[in-house]
Amino acid sequence: MKFLQNILFASLIIGLASCGDEEMQSSNVTAPSEYQFDRNGASSVSFSGQTTRILMAEELVSALSDFSQSTETLNEMYANMDISGNDVAPFASDALNISTKSIRSKVAASYDLFNTNSVEGAAIKSQIAAWIDAQINEVAINENILAEPGVAGQIADGTSTRYINAQGLEYNQAVAKGLIGSLMLDQIVNNYLSPSVLDDGDNRAENDSELTEEAQSYTTMEHKWDEAYGYLFGTADQSNILATVGSGDSFLNKYLGRVNNDDDFATIAEDIYNAFKLGRAAIVAKDYTLRDQQANILKGLLSDIIGIRSVYYLQQSKLQLDSNLGGAFHGLSEGYGFIYSLRYARAANSTDALFTREEVDGFITALMSDGANGLWDVTPETLDQISEQIAAKFSFTVAEAAE
């Protein structure tokens, strides 16, 4: 297929083959069969902070469907502190409550996109918080009211019940899918895989001399790469990554699994896992050219997930507009969140974001503006137009992503 052909072509351009575990090598660097690295008999892999934030996000998204929650508690889950900056214990897990980590602090916080763009970063953090507030203040208060154009409430989706705002949007889906981009993808491709972060300060010299962080078995550069890995595989079964892909979390790992189940993209999970392993092995071997090649592969493939699922939900929802409006709204709400996440996508071998804020806002505006009532009025023609515009930035077709 076109997608796979372009991936192979890109690999040839950078002089790198993506092969099986036993043969995957470049120069004298060979990737291990699993993402396992040791120093002096101890594991040098650490991504506990990423695991913590994924688990925090899981609790937050789950709590959004509990209409007995207050906006204060939900925002405390988001920030892991109260409005005054005091410590709180909003999570069911004691381990999360005692953590100094938070979701909000890492939303739209990458070096490449937001180091000199704090205004947009702050606006994105606030947008997530606004969706959280609206879930309670607009939707929960109408829990027992049947939704109709211009009125928030419940709507049937087969045997399920969806809860939408006055324009047909599920805020919980906007939050969940918005975090896939603004937290997970942004931190991976625009932060931890960035040369500006990997090579910050004396990182390269310290990695060359294998100078580890205090009381740790890893160098700073190794740890940065591991943190990128953690936002995708941080809650996954580390002994069985590929066989269990998609079951690791409700975020980027889940949708990597969904995309990987499409025959058009059937090697994407293996390609991503192999690139993570080989890039980490390259850091150990001090081969920074190979490291950057793998980082570029990862930036492209991980961004593809967001593009593919954006188009997928628009196209699948189009098929339900006349037969199952609740199902269509559910899919469009997921698509809305994925489109919002396009802001963080990167092209392989590019230092620029794939989409500007203006382009993403334009897609959102088009999706919600076929009439006064947002998704209630959206047309198949609009869904096709947005899908084509998104796919044009990637190497897949609308037809390939839609299946």
N, C-alpha and C positions, 0 to 999 in steps of 0.2 A: 504494500500500500504506500501511498504518497508519504505519509508520516514516517514510516519505518525507513523508506528510502532516503529521506532527508536526514534522518538521524545517522544513518550509515555514511552518507556523504560528508556530513559535518565531522564525523570521526576521522574520515580519511584526510580531510583538509588539515586537521590539527595533528595528523600523523599518529593516530592512536586507534587501536582496534578494541572493541568491547567484546571480550571473549568469555569463555567459561572460567570457573574458579581456578582450575589446574593450569590453564595456559595464559591467564590474564596477566600480562606483564608488559613493561616498556623499559628499555635499557636493562638495568639490573634490578628493577623493583618488581616484586611479585606481591599481589594481594593475598591475604589469608582467606580461607574458605568461609570464615565467620568474622564479624566485626569484633575481634579480640586482639588486644595489644598489651604487652607486658614489659615491665622494666624491673630488673632485679627480683624476679619472682613474684611481683605484685602487678595487678591490673593497672594499666595507665589510662584507662578509659573512665571518664566521669561526665555524667549529664544529669545529675540529680535535680538541679534547678529547673531544667526543662520538664522533667517528669512531674515535678511539683506544680508547675504552671498549667500543664495539661490537665492534671487532676483537679485543680482549682476551676478551670474552665468547664470541666465536666459537671461539677457540682453547680456552678452558676447556671449553665444552660438547662440542667434538670430542674433547678428551682424556678426558672422562668415559667414553667408549666404548673407550678403550685400557686394558685391565686390567693392563698392565705398569706403569702409573703408580702412584706412591705418593700417599698422602693428603697428605704434606708438599708434593710438587710441585704437586698440584692446588690446595691452599690458598695456595701461593705465587702461582699464577696469579690466584686470587681477590683476594688482598691486594696483589700485586706487592711483596711483602717476605716475609722469613721470620718465624718465630714470635717472634723477638727484635727485629723491626723493622729488620733489616739489608737492604741492597739485595741483590736476587737477579736471576737472568736465566732465568726459567722458560719464556719464550715462544720459539717458533721464529723469530719476527721480531725482528731487532735493534732496529728502530724501537720496538717495544713494550717491549723490555727496558730501553731507556734512558729511557723515559718516567717521569715522576713521577706519572702518573695511576694509578688502580686502580679495579677494579669495586667492591670492598667499601666504599670510602670514600663512594660515592654511593648505595649501597643503603639504602632507607628513610631518606633524608637530606634530604627536602624541608622547606622552611620552614613551609609550611602545616600539615603533618601531624605533623612530628617536632621542630620547633624547641623546643617545650615538652613533648615526649613522648619524651625520649631513651631511656627504659627500653624502650618498645616497639620503637624503632628498633634498639637493640642486640640485642633478642631476635630480630628479623627477620634481621639480619646473621648471627647465630649459627645460625639455622635453616637458612639457605643452606649455611653451612659444615658443619652436621651432615648434610645430605643428601649433600654432597660426600664426607664421611668414610664414610658408610654405603654409598655406591656401591662402595667398595673393600672395606670391612671386612665387609659383609654379602653383597653380590652377587658381586663379582669372585672371592671365594674359593670360590664355588659355580658358577663359570662352566661347568663340565662336568657339572653335576648337573641332572637334570630337575626343574623346579619342580613343587610340589604344595602343597595347602593347608597353610600353616604352615612351608613349606620354600622358601627362596630358590633361584633357579637360572634355567635357560633354559626358554623355552616357544616353540613354533612359532607364527608368524603368516604363513600362506601360505608363501612362499619365504623369508621373513625370520625371524630369530631374535631374540626379545626377552629381556631379562634383568631379572628382577623380584625384589623382596624377598618375604618370607614372606607378605605380605598382598596380593601382586599388583601392587605399585606399582613403576614404573620411576623410580628416583631421578634419572636424567639428564633425564627429561622434567619432573619437578618443579622441578629447577634451572633449566632453559631457560625454561620458561613462567613460573616464579616471578620470574625476572629481567625479563621483559617488563613486569611490574607494578611490582616493587620498585625497579627501576633506570630503565627507559625511561619508562613512564607516570608514575611518581611525580615524576621530575625535570621532565617536561614540564608536566603539569597542576597539580601541587601546589607547584612551585618556580618555574621560569623564566617561566611565564605568570601567576604570582601578582602582583597589584599590590604586595604587600609586597616582592617582589624587584625588579620593574620600576621601582618608584618609591622604592626604598631610598635613604636619605641624600639626596644632591643630584642624583640621577639625572635627575629631571624638569627641574630648572633647567639642568643641563649639557646635556641633550638640546635644550632650548629655545635655548641659545646655541651648539649644535653643538660643544661642547667634547669632543674625542675623548680616548680613553685614550692614555697616553704611547706615542709611536712607533707608533700605530695609526691606522687610517682610520675607526674606528667609535666611536660613543658607547657608554657602558656599557649604556644601555637597548637600543640596537640589538643589542649583543652578547648580552644576555640572551635576547632574542627568537630570535636565530640559534641559540643553544645549545638552546633548546626544539626548533627545527626540526631540529637535528642529530641528536637522539635518534631521530627518525623517518626522516630522509632523509640521514643523515651518511655512509653508504657507498653511496648510490644514484647512478645516472647523472644528474648534475645537468642535462645537456642534454636529458634525455628522461624526466622524472620520472613522468608519468602512464602513458606507454606501457610502462614497465618496472617499475611498482609491483608489489611482491611479490618481486622478485628482488634487492632491495638488501641484505638481511641475513636472518638466521634468526630474527629477533625481531619487533618491532612492525611493521616494514615488510612482512615476509613475510605477516603475518596481516591487515594492511590489504588486501593483494592478494587474499587468500583471501575476505575478506568482500566486497570489491568485485566479485568474480566471481559473487556471488549476486545474482540479478535483483532481489531485494527491497531490496538495498542498493547498487545499481549506480552511484550517484553519490557514494558516500561518499569515495572517494579524491580526486575532483575538488573536492568541497566542502571537504575538509581542506586540500588544496593551495591553493585559492583563499583560504581564511581565513588561512593562513600568509602568503601574499603581501600580502593587503590589510592585515593587521595590521602587517606590517613597513613598508608604505608609509605607514600612518597614523602610525607613530612618526617617520618622516622628515618628515611633514607636521605633526607636533606635535598631532595630533588624538587625544587620549588616550581620549575617549569611544568613538571608532570602534575604537581598539586594543583596549579592554576588551570591546567587543562581539564582536570576532573571537576573542579569547582564550576567551570563554565558549562560543562555537560549537565551538572546538577541544576544550575540556574535555569537552563532551557527546559529540561524535562519537568522539574517541579512547577514551573510556570505553566507548562502545557496542561497540567492537571486542572488548574483554575480555568483556563480557556475552554478546555473540553467540557467541563461540567457546566460552565456558563451556557454554552450552546446547547448541551444536552437538555437542560431543564427548560429552556425556552422552547425547544422543538417538541419535547414530550408533553409539555403543558398545552401547546397549540392543539394537540390531538384531543384534549379533554374539554376544550372551551364550550362545546355544544352538548357534551354528555355528562360531565362530572365537574361542575364549577368549583366545588370544594377541593377536588384533586388538582385542578388547574391552578387554583390560588396557592395551594401548598407547594407545587413545583415552581411556580413563578416566584414565590417568596424565597425558596432556595436559590433560584437563579439570580434573584435580586442581590442576595448576599455574595454569591460568587462573582457577579459583575462588580460589586463594590470592591472585591478583593483583587480585581485586575490591576488596580493601581500599583500593586507591589510586584507585579510580574516583570521578569527580565528575559531578554533574549540571550542565548548563548553567545559568548565572545563580544558582549556589548557592555559598556559602562553605564548605559542609560536605561531608565524604566521603559517598559514596552508601551505603556499607556500613560498619558498625562492625566492630572486630576480633571482637567476640562473634558477630556475624552470620556472618562468614566462617568462624570456627572451628566454628560450628554446622553449616554446610554440609559442611565437611570431616569432622566427626564423624559426621554422618548418612551420608555416602558410605561410610565405613569401618566402620559399626557394625551392619550387618544380621546379622552373625554374628561368630564369634571370628576368622575368617580374612579380614576386610577385603573387598577387591574380589572374592575368590572367592565371597563370599556375597551380594553386592549384588543387589537385586531391581529389575526394571523400574519397580515402583511407587515406589521410593525415587528413582530417576533422574528420573521424571516430577515428583515432588514438589519436588525441588531445582530442577529446570528452571523450574517455574512460579513458585517463590519468587524466583528470580533475575530472570526476565523481568518480573515485576511491578514491579520498580524502574526498568525501561526503557520505551521506547516501541515495542518490537517484541514479537511474540508468539513462543511456543515454536515454533509451526509455521514461522514465517518464519525463525527462526534455525537450525532443524534441517535445512534443505535443503542 
